[in-house]
């Protein structure tokens, strides 16, 4: 299940979800809602993804091409990251909402 906007249910950019830093926020292209990561995202990155780096070495007897091993482990890590829910939330510091309220 791909990460979705908590406001309009449109898919969130997978690039933001997988490679962005913890402080990076994402604005939905459909409704304009601002999303930010929760601490759960950081924990998943540490607990679930980092041990996969050891899997690269453990696969060496089975897959001799190192790039292929890395791609397989990376695909597995991304799959693990997108399957675990509640890694992002709507930001409370959304300046766009405040500007819309002030203009009304």
C-alpha positions as CSV (number, residue, x, y, z in Angstrom):
1,X,0.0,0.0,0.0
2,X,1.6,3.2,-1.1
3,X,1.5,6.2,1.3
4,X,-1.5,8.4,0.7
5,X,-2.4,12.0,1.6
6,X,-4.3,12.0,4.9
7,X,-6.6,14.7,3.6
8,X,-7.6,13.6,0.0
9,X,-6.2,10.0,-0.3
10,X,-4.0,10.8,-3.3
11,X,-0.7,8.9,-3.5
12,X,2.2,10.7,-1.9
13,X,5.5,11.0,-3.8
14,X,7.5,7.8,-3.1
15,X,10.7,9.7,-3.5
16,X,9.8,12.0,-0.6
17,X,8.8,9.1,1.5
18,X,11.9,6.9,0.9
19,X,14.8,9.3,0.6
20,X,13.9,12.6,2.2
21,X,15.4,13.7,5.5
22,X,13.3,13.7,8.6
23,X,12.9,17.5,8.6
24,X,11.7,17.6,5.0
25,X,8.0,18.3,4.5
26,X,5.7,17.4,1.6
27,X,2.8,19.4,0.2
28,X,0.1,17.3,-1.5
29,X,-0.2,18.2,-5.2
30,X,-4.0,17.7,-5.1
31,X,-5.3,19.4,-2.0
32,X,-2.2,21.3,-0.7
33,X,-2.0,19.6,2.7
34,X,1.4,19.7,4.3
35,X,2.8,16.4,5.6
36,X,5.7,15.7,7.9
37,X,7.3,12.5,9.2
38,X,6.6,11.1,12.6
39,X,9.2,9.5,14.9
40,X,8.0,6.1,13.7
41,X,9.5,6.8,10.3
42,X,12.9,7.3,11.9
43,X,12.7,4.2,14.0
44,X,11.7,2.1,11.0
45,X,14.7,3.5,9.1
46,X,17.0,2.5,12.0
47,X,15.5,-0.8,13.1
48,X,14.3,-2.3,9.8
49,X,16.4,-0.9,7.1
50,X,20.0,-0.7,8.5
51,X,20.1,-4.5,9.3
52,X,19.4,-5.1,5.6
53,X,22.8,-3.8,4.8
54,X,24.2,-6.9,6.4
55,X,21.9,-8.9,4.1
56,X,24.0,-7.6,1.2
57,X,27.0,-9.6,2.5
58,X,25.0,-12.6,3.4
59,X,23.7,-12.9,-0.1
60,X,27.2,-13.1,-1.6
61,X,27.4,-16.9,-1.9
62,X,24.1,-16.9,-3.8
63,X,24.3,-13.8,-5.9
64,X,27.9,-12.9,-7.0
65,X,27.1,-9.6,-8.7
66,X,27.3,-6.9,-6.0
67,X,25.1,-4.4,-7.7
68,X,22.3,-6.9,-8.1
69,X,22.6,-7.8,-4.4
70,X,22.3,-4.1,-3.5
71,X,19.3,-3.5,-5.8
72,X,17.5,-6.6,-4.3
73,X,18.1,-5.4,-0.7
74,X,17.1,-1.8,-1.6
75,X,13.9,-3.0,-3.2
76,X,13.1,-5.1,-0.1
77,X,13.9,-2.1,2.2
78,X,11.5,0.2,0.2
79,X,8.8,-2.4,0.4
80,X,9.2,-2.7,4.1
81,X,9.1,1.1,4.5
82,X,5.9,1.6,2.5
83,X,4.0,-1.2,4.1
84,X,4.2,0.1,7.7
85,X,1.5,2.7,8.4
86,X,1.5,6.0,10.3
87,X,4.9,7.2,9.3
88,X,3.7,10.7,8.4
89,X,1.1,13.1,9.7
90,X,-0.5,16.4,8.7
91,X,1.7,19.3,9.8
92,X,0.4,21.7,12.4
93,X,2.7,24.4,11.0
94,X,1.0,24.9,7.6
95,X,1.4,28.5,6.6
96,X,-0.8,28.1,3.5
97,X,-3.8,27.4,5.7
98,X,-3.1,30.5,7.8
99,X,-2.8,32.7,4.7
100,X,-6.2,31.4,3.4
101,X,-7.8,32.1,6.7
102,X,-6.4,35.6,6.7
103,X,-7.6,36.3,3.2
104,X,-11.1,35.4,4.0
